[in-house]
């Protein structure tokens, strides 16, 4: 069950990265070329937020409820340091993902309440772009450590 949830979490994260990069590219292009804010962008926003929620819930379940029993088997002092460091990066990753989700949710509120298309693109660029950037930075630090 752990492997299934872990693989689902990984594929959800990959799909999130694809959706977020496509959304950010479309938002930048729409902002620069003064295009209308279409339904496709709204669908991408919704997919962005849903995938963030799904990744957060799966990560929470994996970290707190489904850890393998032998993950923290200790044989030396070096392993203790590695385990403590790994736990730090896991909590840091969770915290940044929660922050990215809050940013995305605020961005969704601002883009849905804005009247003009240019304001929608500006809010989407600021909030979804910063959530994507935070996610990429957190993921890169976590993967570099692992």
C-alpha positions as CSV (number, residue, x, y, z in Angstrom):
1,X,0.0,0.0,0.0
2,X,2.9,2.3,0.8
3,X,4.4,1.9,-2.7
4,X,1.1,2.5,-4.4
5,X,0.5,5.8,-2.4
6,X,4.1,6.8,-3.0
7,X,3.9,6.3,-6.7
8,X,0.5,8.1,-6.8
9,X,2.1,11.0,-4.9
10,X,5.0,11.1,-7.4
11,X,2.8,11.0,-10.4
12,X,0.5,13.6,-8.9
13,X,3.5,15.8,-8.4
14,X,4.7,15.3,-12.0
15,X,1.3,16.1,-13.3
16,X,1.1,19.2,-11.1
17,X,4.5,20.4,-12.4
18,X,3.3,20.0,-16.0
19,X,0.0,21.8,-15.3
20,X,1.7,24.6,-13.4
21,X,4.3,25.2,-16.1
22,X,1.6,25.2,-18.8
23,X,-0.6,27.6,-16.7
24,X,2.3,29.9,-16.1
25,X,3.3,30.0,-19.7
26,X,-0.3,30.7,-20.8
27,X,-0.7,33.4,-18.2
28,X,2.6,35.1,-19.2
29,X,1.6,35.0,-22.8
30,X,-1.9,36.3,-22.1
31,X,-0.5,39.1,-19.9
32,X,2.0,40.3,-22.5
33,X,-0.4,40.0,-25.5
34,X,-3.5,41.3,-23.7
35,X,-5.6,38.3,-24.5
36,X,-8.9,37.4,-22.9
37,X,-9.0,35.2,-19.8
38,X,-10.5,32.1,-21.2
39,X,-12.3,29.0,-19.7
40,X,-9.2,27.0,-20.4
41,X,-7.2,29.1,-17.9
42,X,-10.0,28.6,-15.3
43,X,-9.8,24.8,-15.9
44,X,-6.0,24.9,-15.5
45,X,-6.4,27.0,-12.3
46,X,-8.8,24.4,-10.9
47,X,-6.5,21.5,-11.9
48,X,-3.6,23.4,-10.3
49,X,-5.3,23.7,-7.0
50,X,-6.8,20.2,-7.0
51,X,-3.4,18.6,-7.7
52,X,-1.9,20.7,-4.9
53,X,-4.6,19.5,-2.5
54,X,-4.2,15.9,-3.7
55,X,-0.4,16.0,-3.3
56,X,-0.6,17.6,0.1
57,X,-3.1,15.0,1.4
58,X,-1.1,12.1,-0.1
59,X,2.2,13.5,1.3
60,X,0.5,13.9,4.7
61,X,-0.8,10.3,4.7
62,X,2.6,9.0,3.5
63,X,4.6,10.9,6.1
64,X,2.4,10.4,9.2
65,X,0.5,7.2,8.7
66,X,2.3,4.9,6.1
67,X,6.0,5.1,6.8
68,X,7.7,1.6,6.5
69,X,8.7,0.1,9.8
70,X,12.3,-0.4,8.8
71,X,12.8,3.2,7.5
72,X,14.4,4.4,10.7
73,X,16.5,1.3,11.5
74,X,19.6,2.7,13.3
75,X,23.0,1.1,13.3
76,X,25.4,4.0,13.7
77,X,25.6,7.6,14.7
78,X,25.9,8.6,11.0
79,X,22.5,7.0,10.3
80,X,21.0,9.0,13.2
81,X,22.2,12.3,11.6
82,X,20.8,11.1,8.2
83,X,17.4,10.3,9.7
84,X,17.2,13.6,11.5
85,X,18.2,15.5,8.4
86,X,15.7,13.5,6.3
87,X,12.9,14.3,8.7
88,X,13.8,18.0,8.6
89,X,13.6,18.1,4.8
90,X,10.3,16.2,4.8
91,X,8.7,18.7,7.2
92,X,10.2,21.6,5.2
93,X,8.8,20.2,2.0
94,X,5.4,19.8,3.7
95,X,5.5,23.4,5.0
96,X,6.4,24.9,1.6
97,X,3.7,22.9,-0.1
98,X,1.2,24.2,2.4
99,X,2.4,27.7,1.7
100,X,2.1,27.2,-2.0
101,X,-1.4,25.9,-1.6
102,X,-2.4,29.0,0.4
103,X,-0.8,31.2,-2.3
104,X,-2.7,29.4,-5.0
105,X,-6.0,29.6,-3.1
106,X,-5.6,33.3,-2.6
107,X,-4.7,33.6,-6.3
108,X,-7.9,31.8,-7.2
109,X,-10.0,34.1,-5.1
110,X,-8.4,37.2,-6.7
111,X,-8.7,36.0,-10.2
112,X,-12.3,34.9,-9.8
113,X,-13.2,38.3,-8.2
114,X,-11.4,40.5,-10.7
115,X,-13.4,42.2,-13.4
116,X,-10.8,42.9,-16.1
117,X,-8.8,40.3,-17.9
118,X,-5.5,42.2,-17.4
119,X,-6.0,42.2,-13.6
120,X,-6.8,38.5,-13.7
121,X,-3.6,37.8,-15.6
122,X,-1.6,39.9,-13.2
123,X,-3.0,38.1,-10.1
124,X,-2.6,34.7,-11.7
125,X,1.0,35.6,-12.6
126,X,1.8,36.7,-9.1
127,X,0.1,34.0,-7.1
128,X,0.4,30.9,-9.3
129,X,3.8,31.9,-10.4
130,X,5.1,32.3,-6.9
131,X,3.4,29.0,-5.8
132,X,5.0,27.2,-8.7
133,X,8.4,28.8,-7.9
134,X,8.1,27.8,-4.2
135,X,7.2,24.3,-5.3
136,X,10.1,24.0,-7.7
137,X,12.6,25.3,-5.1
138,X,11.3,23.0,-2.4
139,X,11.3,20.0,-4.7
140,X,14.8,20.8,-5.9
141,X,16.2,21.1,-2.4
142,X,14.4,17.9,-1.3
143,X,15.6,16.0,-4.4
144,X,19.2,17.3,-4.1
145,X,19.3,16.1,-0.5
146,X,18.0,12.7,-1.3
